[in-house]
Amino acid sequence: MSSLRWLTPLALATAIGCSHSTGPVCHPVHGQILYQDRPLADALVVFHPLDPAADYPRPLATTDQQGRFELTTIQSRDGAPVGKYAIAVEHRQSRLVGEEMVRDGRNQLPPRFSKADSTPLQYTVVAGSNEVPPLKIPRQ
């Protein structure tokens, strides 16, 4: 069984206690991460709002085996509020802790993709369903 340390922020964002009636209005956001033109599994994807007034948790997701993701802001897979985002992606090395694999090692992607202020990846969420074009991360 594989567990990710990233599930903690995801669980925290889900357990905040807000509902759609008290939190931001979110819209479904789906996409895929490709590294060297191949799907990247078990990567952390975080959408950082470019609006400095944004006052809600950062939408995030973990990619599946096909590199696909569905964002969560308040409730599981609720998406993200409308706005422009910088997209940070990390893929950490895994290690065995007891009987579980934990991804908390060195980031295996080019460093510029892991920070909101240096990532070249951006997307604007609009009202309704959002399918982000495949996000490609080159080797360097």
N, C-alpha and C positions, 0 to 999 in steps of 0.2 A: 504494500500500500504506500503510495507516495503522498507526502504532505508538503506543503510549502509554507515557509514562514510568512509569505505574503498574504496568506489567508487571514492572518490577524487583522491587518488594516481593512480587508474586505469585510470581515465579520464586524469590526468596529463600525464601519460605515453603515452596515445593514442594521446594527443594533442601536443606533443613535436614538431611536424612539420617535423620529419624525415620520410623518406620512405625507402623501402627496398633497393633502389639504394644508399642512403646516410647513412643508419644505418646498424647495424649488420644483417647478414643473419640469419633468424630465421627458425626453424623447428617446426611443430605442436607437442605439448605435451599435452596429456590427461591423466587423472588418477582419482583416487577415494580415499577419506579419510574415514577411519573407526575408530570410537571411541567406545571402548568396543564391537567390532565386529559388530557395526551398522553404517550405512551411517551417516555422520556428515554434516548437512546442514548449510549454512551461515557461513562457516569458511573461514578465510583468509589464503591463501597458498602463500608463497613467496620463490622463488628459489634464493639462495645467491651463486653467482659464487665462487668457491674455487680458481680460478686463480686470484691472486691479480692485474693482469694487465687488467682485464675485465673493459671496459669503456662504459657501457650502463646501462639503467635502470634495476632494478631487475625484472625479470619475475614474474608475480603474477596473482592470480585468486581468485574468491570467489566460494565456492562450491554450487551446486544446491541441491534440496531436496533429491537426491540420493547420495549426497556426492561427485559427479563428478565435475571435473574442467577442464578448457582449459586455458592454460597460455597465457598471453599478455605481450609483451615486448615493442614494438613500436606501432603497430596497433592492434586493437581488435582481439584477438584469433590468433595472428600470431605465437605463440609458444615461443621458446627460442633459443639462439645461441648454437652451439655445445660446450660442456664442462661438467665438473663435478660440481655438486651443492650440497649444504647443504639445506635441506628443512625445513623451519620454518612454523608452523601452530598455529593459534590463533582462539579461539572461544569465543568472548566476550558476556557478559550478555547484554540483550536488555532492553530498556526503552522507554516509550512513550514520544515523544516530539511533542506537538501539536497533529496532526493526524497521525504522522509517527512513526514507530518503528526504533530506532537507536541502533546499537550495539557498544557501547563505554564504557561498564562497565568492570568489572573484567574478566580476562581471565579464562575460565572454564576448561582448559586443564592443564596437568602437565607442570610446568614452563619450564622445559628443552626443550620442543618442540617449544617454541616461539623464540628462539635465534639461530642464525647461528653457534655460537661457542659451543653450548651444545646439539643441536638436534642430535639424532642418525640417522635421516632420510637423505639419500643421493640418488642421481640419476645422471647418466651420459647421457646427451642428445647427440644423434648421428644424422647425416644427414638423412633426411627422416622423416617419421611419428614415433612418440614415444608414446607408451602406457605404462605408469608407472604402475607397479604392485600395487595392493591395499596397501596403506600406513596405517598401523595399529598403533593406539595410545592406549596404555593400560590405565586403570584408574590411576595407579601410577607407 
